[in-house]
Amino acid sequence: MAAYTFKRKAARVVVLDGQGRVLLLRARDPADPAKLPWWEIPGGGMEPDETSAEAARRELLEETGIVDVEIGPCVWVQHANFTFGGFAFDQDEWIHVAWSDGGDVRSTGH
Protein backbone atom coordinates (compact mmCIF):
# COMPACT_ATOMS: atom_id res chain seq x y z
CA MET A 1 0.00 0.00 0.00
CA ALA A 2 1.40 3.38 -0.99
CA ALA A 3 1.88 5.88 1.82
CA TYR A 4 0.93 8.84 -0.36
CA THR A 5 -1.62 9.35 -3.14
CA PHE A 6 -0.83 11.72 -5.99
CA LYS A 7 -3.95 13.66 -6.97
CA ARG A 8 -3.45 15.02 -10.44
CA LYS A 9 -4.84 15.81 -13.86
CA ALA A 10 -3.62 13.80 -16.82
CA ALA A 11 -3.97 13.78 -20.60
CA ARG A 12 -4.08 10.66 -22.75
CA VAL A 13 -4.18 10.15 -26.50
CA VAL A 14 -6.02 7.70 -28.75
CA VAL A 15 -3.67 7.78 -31.76
CA LEU A 16 -5.17 6.60 -35.06
CA ASP A 17 -3.28 6.02 -38.30
CA GLY A 18 -4.60 6.28 -41.86
CA GLN A 19 -5.88 2.70 -41.68
CA GLY A 20 -7.84 3.32 -38.46
CA ARG A 21 -5.44 1.35 -36.25
CA VAL A 22 -4.99 2.45 -32.62
CA LEU A 23 -1.59 2.78 -30.99
CA LEU A 24 -1.35 0.89 -27.69
CA LEU A 25 1.73 0.72 -25.47
CA ARG A 26 2.64 -2.40 -23.50
CA ALA A 27 3.32 -1.26 -19.94
CA ARG A 28 4.88 -2.84 -16.86
CA ASP A 29 5.18 -1.62 -13.30
CA PRO A 30 8.91 -1.36 -12.46
CA ALA A 31 8.17 -1.52 -8.74
CA ASP A 32 6.06 -4.68 -8.97
CA PRO A 33 7.46 -7.39 -11.27
CA ALA A 34 4.66 -9.74 -10.18
CA LYS A 35 2.04 -7.42 -11.72
CA LEU A 36 1.14 -8.61 -15.21
CA PRO A 37 1.86 -6.25 -18.13
CA TRP A 38 -1.05 -4.35 -19.66
CA TRP A 39 -1.88 -2.33 -22.78
CA GLU A 40 -2.64 1.39 -22.55
CA ILE A 41 -2.92 4.52 -24.63
CA PRO A 42 -0.07 7.04 -24.26
CA GLY A 43 -0.40 9.80 -21.71
CA GLY A 44 0.48 11.14 -18.30
CA GLY A 45 0.34 14.01 -15.86
CA MET A 46 -0.43 17.57 -16.91
CA GLU A 47 1.85 20.43 -15.89
CA PRO A 48 0.05 23.31 -14.10
CA ASP A 49 0.33 25.67 -17.09
CA GLU A 50 -0.63 23.15 -19.81
CA THR A 51 -3.91 22.58 -21.55
CA SER A 52 -4.92 18.94 -21.93
CA ALA A 53 -4.08 19.11 -25.66
CA GLU A 54 -0.59 20.47 -24.92
CA ALA A 55 0.00 17.77 -22.31
CA ALA A 56 -1.26 15.10 -24.71
CA ARG A 57 1.25 16.24 -27.36
CA ARG A 58 4.13 16.37 -24.84
CA GLU A 59 3.32 12.98 -23.32
CA LEU A 60 2.98 11.41 -26.77
CA LEU A 61 6.45 12.69 -27.68
CA GLU A 62 7.95 11.50 -24.37
CA GLU A 63 6.43 8.03 -24.57
CA THR A 64 6.64 7.33 -28.31
CA GLY A 65 8.88 9.87 -30.05
CA ILE A 66 6.00 10.79 -32.40
CA VAL A 67 6.16 14.45 -33.44
CA ASP A 68 4.15 14.50 -36.67
CA VAL A 69 0.66 14.30 -35.19
CA GLU A 70 -2.59 16.20 -35.38
CA ILE A 71 -4.03 16.44 -31.85
CA GLY A 72 -7.79 16.60 -32.02
CA PRO A 73 -10.44 17.39 -29.45
CA CYS A 74 -10.97 15.87 -26.05
CA VAL A 75 -13.45 13.06 -26.68
CA TRP A 76 -14.05 11.99 -23.09
CA VAL A 77 -13.04 12.56 -19.47
CA GLN A 78 -12.61 9.77 -16.94
CA HIS A 79 -11.41 9.22 -13.40
CA ALA A 80 -8.75 6.62 -12.60
CA ASN A 81 -7.25 5.20 -9.41
CA PHE A 82 -4.18 2.98 -9.72
CA THR A 83 -0.76 2.18 -8.33
CA PHE A 84 2.43 2.48 -10.36
CA GLY A 85 6.07 2.59 -9.36
CA GLY A 86 5.18 2.17 -5.71
CA PHE A 87 2.90 5.23 -5.71
CA ALA A 88 -0.88 5.56 -5.65
CA PHE A 89 -2.56 7.84 -8.19
CA ASP A 90 -5.99 9.46 -8.09
CA GLN A 91 -6.39 11.31 -11.36
CA ASP A 92 -8.85 12.92 -13.72
CA GLU A 93 -7.93 12.12 -17.32
CA TRP A 94 -8.73 14.08 -20.48
CA ILE A 95 -8.56 11.77 -23.50
CA HIS A 96 -7.87 13.30 -26.91
CA VAL A 97 -8.06 11.72 -30.33
CA ALA A 98 -5.09 12.25 -32.65
CA TRP A 99 -4.02 11.23 -36.13
CA SER A 100 -0.55 10.25 -37.27
CA ASP A 101 0.92 8.47 -40.27
CA GLY A 102 2.87 6.27 -37.88
CA GLY A 103 6.56 5.50 -37.96
CA ASP A 104 8.94 3.98 -35.46
CA VAL A 105 7.67 4.25 -31.92
CA ARG A 106 10.48 4.93 -29.47
CA SER A 107 10.60 6.30 -25.98
CA THR A 108 12.45 9.60 -25.61
CA GLY A 109 11.93 10.18 -21.92
CA HIS A 110 9.51 7.73 -20.38
DSSP file (Angstrom, degrees, kcal/mol; ACC not computed):
  #  RESIDUE AA STRUCTURE BP1 BP2  ACC     N-H-->O    O-->H-N    N-H-->O    O-->H-N    TCO  KAPPA ALPHA  PHI   PSI    X-CA   Y-CA   Z-CA
    1    1 A M              0   0    0      0, 0.0     2,-0.1     0, 0.0    87,-0.0   0.000 360.0 360.0 360.0 129.4    0.0    0.0    0.0
    2    2 A A        -     0   0    0      1,-0.1    85,-0.1    85,-0.0     3,-0.0  -0.460 360.0-144.3 -72.8 142.3    1.4    3.4   -1.0
    3    3 A A  S    S+     0   0    0     -2,-0.1     2,-0.4     1,-0.1    -1,-0.1   0.685  83.9  37.0 -79.5 -18.8    1.9    5.9    1.8
    4    4 A Y        -     0   0    0      2,-0.0    84,-1.4     0, 0.0     2,-0.5  -0.987  68.9-146.8-137.3 142.9    0.9    8.8   -0.4
    5    5 A T  E     -a   88   0A   0     -2,-0.4     2,-0.6    82,-0.1    84,-0.2  -0.953  14.6-141.2-112.7 123.2   -1.6    9.3   -3.1
    6    6 A F  E     -a   89   0A   0     82,-3.1    84,-2.9    -2,-0.5     2,-0.6  -0.723  13.2-160.4 -79.7 119.9   -0.8   11.7   -6.0
    7    7 A K  E     +a   90   0A   0     -2,-0.6     2,-0.3    82,-0.2    84,-0.2  -0.911  33.4 140.6 -99.1 122.1   -3.9   13.7   -7.0
    8    8 A R  E     -a   91   0A   0     82,-1.7    84,-1.7    -2,-0.6     2,-0.4  -0.960  51.5-111.1-154.2 169.2   -3.4   15.0  -10.4
    9    9 A K  E     -a   92   0A   0     -2,-0.3    37,-2.9    37,-0.3     2,-0.3  -0.845  36.8-173.6-102.4 145.5   -4.8   15.8  -13.9
   10   10 A A  E     -aB  93  45A   0     82,-2.6    84,-2.6    -2,-0.4     2,-0.4  -0.942  17.3-145.1-138.6 158.4   -3.6   13.8  -16.8
   11   11 A A  E     -aB  94  44A   0     33,-2.6    33,-2.1    -2,-0.3     2,-0.3  -0.984  17.2-175.3-124.3 137.9   -4.0   13.8  -20.6
   12   12 A R  E     -aB  95  43A   0     82,-2.5    84,-2.8    -2,-0.4     2,-0.4  -0.868  12.4-141.0-128.2 164.0   -4.1   10.7  -22.7
   13   13 A V  E     -a   96   0A   0     29,-2.5     2,-0.9    -2,-0.3    84,-0.2  -0.985  10.0-155.7-135.4 125.6   -4.2   10.1  -26.5
   14   14 A V  E     -a   97   0A   0     82,-3.1    84,-2.5    -2,-0.4     2,-0.5  -0.879  28.7-159.8 -91.8 103.8   -6.0    7.7  -28.8
   15   15 A V  E     -a   98   0A   0     -2,-0.9     8,-2.0     8,-0.4     2,-0.4  -0.784   9.3-171.9 -94.6 123.7   -3.7    7.8  -31.8
   16   16 A L  E     -aC  99  22A   0     82,-2.8    84,-2.3    -2,-0.5     6,-0.2  -0.894   7.7-152.1-112.5 141.9   -5.2    6.6  -35.1
   17   17 A D    >   -     0   0    0      4,-1.6     3,-2.2    -2,-0.4    84,-0.2  -0.451  42.8 -84.6-100.5-177.3   -3.3    6.0  -38.3
   18   18 A G  T 3  S+     0   0    0     82,-0.3    83,-0.1     1,-0.3    -1,-0.0   0.672 129.4  53.0 -62.9 -17.9   -4.6    6.3  -41.9
   19   19 A Q  T 3  S-     0   0    0      2,-0.1    -1,-0.3     0, 0.0    -3,-0.0   0.333 119.6-107.4 -98.9   6.0   -5.9    2.7  -41.7
   20   20 A G    <   +     0   0    0     -3,-2.2     2,-0.2     1,-0.3    -2,-0.1   0.601  68.6 148.7  80.9  11.6   -7.8    3.3  -38.5
   21   21 A R        -     0   0    0      1,-0.0    -4,-1.6     0, 0.0     2,-0.4  -0.528  40.9-133.8 -79.6 148.7   -5.4    1.4  -36.2
   22   22 A V  B     -C   16   0A   0     -6,-0.2     2,-0.6    -2,-0.2    -6,-0.2  -0.854  12.3-128.2-104.9 135.2   -5.0    2.4  -32.6
   23   23 A L        +     0   0    0     -8,-2.0    -8,-0.4    -2,-0.4     2,-0.4  -0.725  30.6 179.6 -82.9 122.6   -1.6    2.8  -31.0
   24   24 A L        -     0   0    0     -2,-0.6     2,-0.4    17,-0.1    17,-0.2  -0.964  16.8-144.5-121.6 142.6   -1.3    0.9  -27.7
   25   25 A L  E     -E   40   0B   0     15,-3.5    15,-2.2    -2,-0.4     2,-0.6  -0.883  14.2-130.7-106.6 136.1    1.7    0.7  -25.5
   26   26 A R  E     -E   39   0B   0     -2,-0.4     2,-0.3    13,-0.2    13,-0.2  -0.773  35.2-167.5 -85.2 120.8    2.6   -2.4  -23.5
   27   27 A A  E     -E   38   0B   0     11,-3.5    11,-1.9    -2,-0.6     2,-0.3  -0.790  16.0-173.6-115.8 153.0    3.3   -1.3  -19.9
   28   28 A R        -     0   0    0     -2,-0.3     8,-0.1     9,-0.2     3,-0.1  -0.961  29.5-118.9-136.8 154.0    4.9   -2.8  -16.9
   29   29 A D    >   -     0   0    0      3,-0.4     3,-1.4     6,-0.3     6,-0.2  -0.864  18.1-159.0 -95.2 112.6    5.2   -1.6  -13.3
   30   30 A P  T 3  S+     0   0    0      0, 0.0    -1,-0.1     0, 0.0    54,-0.0   0.737  91.7  52.1 -65.4 -20.9    8.9   -1.4  -12.5
   31   31 A A  T 3  S+     0   0    0      1,-0.2    53,-0.0    -3,-0.1    -2,-0.0   0.554 114.0  42.5 -90.5  -8.0    8.2   -1.5   -8.7
   32   32 A D    X   +     0   0    0     -3,-1.4     3,-1.7     1,-0.1    -3,-0.4  -0.667  56.7 174.8-141.3  82.2    6.1   -4.7   -9.0
   33   33 A P  T 3  S+     0   0    0      0, 0.0    -1,-0.1     0, 0.0    -2,-0.0   0.694  81.5  64.1 -63.4 -17.1    7.5   -7.4  -11.3
   34   34 A A  T 3  S+     0   0    0      2,-0.1     2,-0.3    -5,-0.0    -2,-0.0   0.718  80.9  96.1 -77.5 -19.9    4.7   -9.7  -10.2
   35   35 A K  S <  S-     0   0    0     -3,-1.7    -6,-0.3    -6,-0.2    -3,-0.1  -0.556  83.8-118.3 -72.3 129.7    2.0   -7.4  -11.7
   36   36 A L        -     0   0    0     -2,-0.3    -1,-0.1     1,-0.1    -2,-0.1  -0.327  31.3-103.1 -65.6 148.1    1.1   -8.6  -15.2
   37   37 A P        -     0   0    0      0, 0.0     2,-0.3     0, 0.0    -9,-0.2  -0.277  41.1-165.4 -66.5 161.2    1.9   -6.2  -18.1
   38   38 A W  E     -E   27   0B   0    -11,-1.9   -11,-3.5   -13,-0.0     2,-0.4  -0.914  19.5-113.9-142.8 166.7   -1.0   -4.3  -19.7
   39   39 A W  E     +E   26   0B   0     -2,-0.3     2,-0.3   -13,-0.2   -13,-0.2  -0.874  39.8 164.1-105.6 138.8   -1.9   -2.3  -22.8
   40   40 A E  E     -E   25   0B   0    -15,-2.2   -15,-3.5    -2,-0.4     3,-0.1  -0.973  38.6-106.5-148.5 161.6   -2.6    1.4  -22.5
   41   41 A I        -     0   0    0     -2,-0.3   -27,-0.1   -17,-0.2   -17,-0.1  -0.627  53.1 -92.4 -83.9 151.4   -2.9    4.5  -24.6
   42   42 A P  S    S+     0   0    0      0, 0.0   -29,-2.5     0, 0.0     2,-0.3  -0.245  72.0 100.9 -62.8 151.0   -0.1    7.0  -24.3
   43   43 A G  E     +B   12   0A   0     16,-0.3     2,-0.3   -31,-0.3   -31,-0.3  -0.855  29.7 173.3 156.2 173.9   -0.4    9.8  -21.7
   44   44 A G  E     -B   11   0A   0    -33,-2.1   -33,-2.6    -2,-0.3    15,-0.1  -0.971  44.8 -17.9 178.3-168.1    0.5   11.1  -18.3
   45   45 A G  E     -B   10   0A   0     -2,-0.3     2,-0.3   -35,-0.2   -35,-0.3  -0.160  54.3-128.3 -62.6 143.8    0.3   14.0  -15.9
   46   46 A M        -     0   0    0    -37,-2.9   -37,-0.3     4,-0.1    -1,-0.1  -0.706  18.4-125.8 -89.2 140.6   -0.4   17.6  -16.9
   47   47 A E    >   -     0   0    0     -2,-0.3     3,-1.8     4,-0.2     8,-0.1  -0.524  31.6-107.5 -76.9 154.5    1.9   20.4  -15.9
   48   48 A P  T 3  S+     0   0    0      0, 0.0    -1,-0.1     0, 0.0    -2,-0.0   0.802 118.0  43.7 -56.5 -31.6    0.1   23.3  -14.1
   49   49 A D  T 3  S+     0   0    0      2,-0.1     2,-0.3     0, 0.0    -3,-0.0   0.360  96.5  99.2 -97.2   6.1    0.3   25.7  -17.1
   50   50 A E    <   -     0   0    0     -3,-1.8     2,-0.2     4,-0.0    -4,-0.1  -0.660  64.6-135.8 -96.1 146.9   -0.6   23.1  -19.8
   51   51 A T     >  -     0   0    0     -2,-0.3     4,-2.4     1,-0.1     5,-0.2  -0.502  36.6-106.3 -80.7 166.7   -3.9   22.6  -21.5
   52   52 A S  H  > S+     0   0    0      1,-0.2     4,-2.4     2,-0.2     5,-0.1   0.873 122.3  52.8 -64.5 -34.9   -4.9   18.9  -21.9
   53   53 A A  H  > S+     0   0    0      2,-0.2     4,-2.1     1,-0.2    -1,-0.2   0.907 109.6  48.1 -66.6 -41.1   -4.1   19.1  -25.7
   54   54 A E  H  > S+     0   0    0      2,-0.2     4,-2.4     1,-0.2    -2,-0.2   0.918 113.4  47.5 -64.1 -43.4   -0.6   20.5  -24.9
   55   55 A A  H  X S+     0   0    0     -4,-2.4     4,-3.0     1,-0.2     5,-0.3   0.889 109.3  54.0 -65.2 -38.5    0.0   17.8  -22.3
   56   56 A A  H  X S+     0   0    0     -4,-2.4     4,-2.2    -5,-0.2    -1,-0.2   0.922 110.4  46.5 -61.6 -43.9   -1.3   15.1  -24.7
   57   57 A R  H  X S+     0   0    0     -4,-2.1     4,-2.0     2,-0.2    -2,-0.2   0.926 115.0  46.5 -63.9 -45.6    1.2   16.2  -27.4
   58   58 A R  H  X S+     0   0    0     -4,-2.4     4,-2.6     2,-0.2    -2,-0.2   0.934 113.9  47.1 -63.6 -47.3    4.1   16.4  -24.8
   59   59 A E  H  X S+     0   0    0     -4,-3.0     4,-2.6     1,-0.2   -16,-0.3   0.885 109.8  53.9 -63.2 -39.2    3.3   13.0  -23.3
   60   60 A L  H  X>S+     0   0    0     -4,-2.2     4,-2.0    -5,-0.3     6,-0.7   0.921 111.0  46.3 -61.4 -43.3    3.0   11.4  -26.8
   61   61 A L  H  X5S+     0   0    0     -4,-2.0     4,-1.7     4,-0.2    47,-0.4   0.939 114.1  48.1 -62.7 -47.2    6.5   12.7  -27.7
   62   62 A E  H  <5S+     0   0    0     -4,-2.6    46,-1.9     1,-0.2    47,-1.7   0.887 120.2  36.4 -61.6 -40.3    8.0   11.5  -24.4
   63   63 A E  H  <5S+     0   0    0     -4,-2.6    -1,-0.2    44,-0.2    -2,-0.2   0.702 136.8  12.8 -90.3 -20.5    6.4    8.0  -24.6
   64   64 A T  H  <5S-     0   0    0     -4,-2.0    42,-4.1    -5,-0.2    -3,-0.2   0.606  85.4-123.6-130.6 -20.2    6.6    7.3  -28.3
   65   65 A G     << +     0   0    0     -4,-1.7     2,-0.4    -5,-0.7    -4,-0.2   0.472  59.3 148.2  81.9   2.0    8.9    9.9  -30.1
   66   66 A I        +     0   0    0     -6,-0.7    -1,-0.3     1,-0.2    -2,-0.1  -0.577  11.3 157.6 -75.3 124.3    6.0   10.8  -32.4
   67   67 A V        +     0   0    0     -2,-0.4     2,-1.5     1,-0.1    -1,-0.2   0.661  56.3  76.3-114.7 -30.6    6.2   14.4  -33.4
   68   68 A D  S    S+     0   0    0     34,-0.2    33,-0.5     2,-0.1     2,-0.3  -0.647  71.7 126.4 -87.2  87.1    4.2   14.5  -36.7
   69   69 A V  E     -D  100   0A   0     -2,-1.5     2,-0.7    31,-0.1    31,-0.2  -0.996  56.4-138.2-146.2 144.9    0.7   14.3  -35.2
   70   70 A E  E     -D   99   0A   0     29,-2.6    29,-1.9    -2,-0.3     2,-0.6  -0.918  24.0-150.6-104.1 109.1   -2.6   16.2  -35.4
   71   71 A I  E     -D   98   0A   0     -2,-0.7    27,-0.2    27,-0.2   -18,-0.1  -0.697  19.1-168.8 -81.9 122.4   -4.0   16.4  -31.9
   72   72 A G  E     -     0   0A   0     25,-3.1     3,-0.1    -2,-0.6    -1,-0.1  -0.112  30.7 -52.8 -97.4-162.9   -7.8   16.6  -32.0
   73   73 A P  E     -     0   0A   0      0, 0.0    24,-1.7     0, 0.0     2,-0.5  -0.162  58.0 -93.0 -72.7 163.8  -10.4   17.4  -29.5
   74   74 A C  E     -D   96   0A   0     22,-0.2    22,-0.3     1,-0.2     3,-0.1  -0.671  39.6-174.3 -71.5 125.4  -11.0   15.9  -26.0
   75   75 A V  E     -     0   0A   0     20,-2.9     2,-0.3    -2,-0.5    21,-0.2   0.637  61.0  -4.1-103.5 -17.6  -13.4   13.1  -26.7
   76   76 A W  E     -D   95   0A   0     19,-1.2    19,-2.7     2,-0.0     2,-0.4  -0.974  54.6-140.0-165.1 163.1  -14.0   12.0  -23.1
   77   77 A V  E     +D   94   0A   0     -2,-0.3     2,-0.3    17,-0.2    17,-0.2  -0.982  26.5 173.0-125.4 137.9  -13.0   12.6  -19.5
   78   78 A Q  E     -D   93   0A   0     15,-2.3    15,-3.5    -2,-0.4     2,-0.4  -0.929  27.5-126.1-140.7 165.6  -12.6    9.8  -16.9
   79   79 A H  E     -D   92   0A   0     -2,-0.3     2,-0.4    13,-0.2    13,-0.2  -0.936  27.4-172.6-114.0 137.6  -11.4    9.2  -13.4
   80   80 A A  E     -D   91   0A   0     11,-3.0    11,-2.9    -2,-0.4     2,-0.4  -0.992  14.8-170.3-135.3 139.3   -8.7    6.6  -12.6
   81   81 A N  E     +D   90   0A   0     -2,-0.4     2,-0.3     9,-0.2     9,-0.2  -0.999  31.3 136.0-123.0 128.7   -7.2    5.2   -9.4
   82   82 A F  E     -D   89   0A   0      7,-1.8     7,-3.3    -2,-0.4     2,-0.4  -0.978  45.9-118.7-160.8 167.1   -4.2    3.0   -9.7
   83   83 A T  E     +D   88   0A   0     -2,-0.3     2,-0.3     5,-0.2     5,-0.2  -0.937  33.1 164.0-114.8 143.6   -0.8    2.2   -8.3
   84   84 A F  E >   +D   87   0A   0      3,-2.6     3,-1.7    -2,-0.4   -55,-0.1  -0.936  64.7   2.1-157.9 132.5    2.4    2.5  -10.4
   85   85 A G  T 3  S-     0   0    0     -2,-0.3     3,-0.1     1,-0.3   -56,-0.0   0.750 129.7 -56.5  64.1  24.0    6.1    2.6   -9.4
   86   86 A G  T 3  S+     0   0    0      1,-0.3     2,-0.3   -84,-0.0    -1,-0.3   0.515 117.6 106.1  85.5   4.6    5.2    2.2   -5.7
   87   87 A F  E <   - D   0  84A   0     -3,-1.7    -3,-2.6   -85,-0.1     2,-0.4  -0.869  65.2-130.4-117.7 151.1    2.9    5.2   -5.7
   88   88 A A  E     -aD   5  83A   0    -84,-1.4   -82,-3.1    -2,-0.3     2,-0.4  -0.803  22.8-159.1 -96.7 141.5   -0.9    5.6   -5.7
   89   89 A F  E     -aD   6  82A   0     -7,-3.3    -7,-1.8    -2,-0.4     2,-0.4  -0.968  17.4-177.1-124.8 139.0   -2.6    7.8   -8.2
   90   90 A D  E     +aD   7  81A   0    -84,-2.9   -82,-1.7    -2,-0.4     2,-0.4  -0.928  32.3 162.6-129.7 102.1   -6.0    9.5   -8.1
   91   91 A Q  E     -aD   8  80A   0    -11,-2.9   -11,-3.0    -2,-0.4     2,-0.5  -0.946  42.9-139.4-137.4 148.3   -6.4   11.3  -11.4
   92   92 A D  E     -aD   9  79A   0    -84,-1.7   -82,-2.6    -2,-0.4     2,-0.4  -0.871  32.3-154.9 -94.3 132.4   -8.8   12.9  -13.7
   93   93 A E  E     -aD  10  78A   0    -15,-3.5   -15,-2.3    -2,-0.5     2,-0.6  -0.938  13.7-157.7-119.9 130.9   -7.9   12.1  -17.3
   94   94 A W  E     -aD  11  77A   0    -84,-2.6   -82,-2.5    -2,-0.4     2,-0.6  -0.931  17.9-155.5-102.0 119.9   -8.7   14.1  -20.5
   95   95 A I  E     -aD  12  76A   0    -19,-2.7   -20,-2.9    -2,-0.6   -19,-1.2  -0.867  10.4-170.1-105.2 123.7   -8.6   11.8  -23.5
   96   96 A H  E     -aD  13  74A   0    -84,-2.8   -82,-3.1    -2,-0.6     2,-0.4  -0.739  18.2-131.5-105.6 155.0   -7.9   13.3  -26.9
   97   97 A V  E     +a   14   0A   0    -24,-1.7   -25,-3.1    -2,-0.3     2,-0.3  -0.847  30.9 178.9-100.2 145.8   -8.1   11.7  -30.3
   98   98 A A  E     -aD  15  71A   0    -84,-2.5   -82,-2.8    -2,-0.4     2,-0.4  -0.970  19.7-141.0-145.1 158.6   -5.1   12.2  -32.7
   99   99 A W  E     +aD  16  70A   0    -29,-1.9   -29,-2.6    -2,-0.3     2,-0.3  -0.977  24.1 163.5-126.0 136.3   -4.0   11.2  -36.1
  100  100 A S  E     - D   0  69A   0    -84,-2.3   -82,-0.3    -2,-0.4   -31,-0.1  -0.991  42.7-130.5-147.6 150.0   -0.5   10.2  -37.3
  101  101 A D        -     0   0    0    -33,-0.5     2,-0.2    -2,-0.3   -84,-0.1   0.443  56.2-129.9 -79.9   1.0    0.9    8.5  -40.3
  102  102 A G        +     0   0    0    -34,-0.3    -1,-0.3   -86,-0.1     2,-0.3  -0.559  39.1 165.8  90.5-152.2    2.9    6.3  -37.9
  103  103 A G        -     0   0    0     -2,-0.2     2,-0.5    -3,-0.1   -37,-0.1  -0.812  55.7 -21.9 125.9-169.7    6.6    5.5  -38.0
  104  104 A D        -     0   0    0     -2,-0.3     2,-0.6   -39,-0.1    -2,-0.0  -0.623  60.0-142.7 -77.3 125.1    8.9    4.0  -35.5
  105  105 A V        +     0   0    0     -2,-0.5     2,-0.3   -39,-0.0   -40,-0.2  -0.787  32.7 160.4 -88.9 125.1    7.7    4.3  -31.9
  106  106 A R        -     0   0    0    -42,-4.1     2,-0.3    -2,-0.6   -40,-0.1  -0.997  39.9-115.9-146.3 142.8   10.5    4.9  -29.5
  107  107 A S        +     0   0    0     -2,-0.3   -44,-0.2     1,-0.1   -45,-0.1  -0.605  25.9 178.4 -78.2 134.3   10.6    6.3  -26.0
  108  108 A T  S    S-     0   0    0    -46,-1.9   -45,-0.2   -47,-0.4   -46,-0.1   0.461  81.9  -8.9-111.7  -5.6   12.4    9.6  -25.6
  109  109 A G              0   0    0    -47,-1.7   -46,-0.2   -48,-0.1   -47,-0.1   0.376 360.0 360.0-171.7   8.4   11.9   10.2  -21.9
  110  110 A H              0   0    0    -48,-1.0   -47,-0.1   -51,-0.0   -48,-0.0   0.464 360.0 360.0 -88.5 360.0    9.5    7.7  -20.4
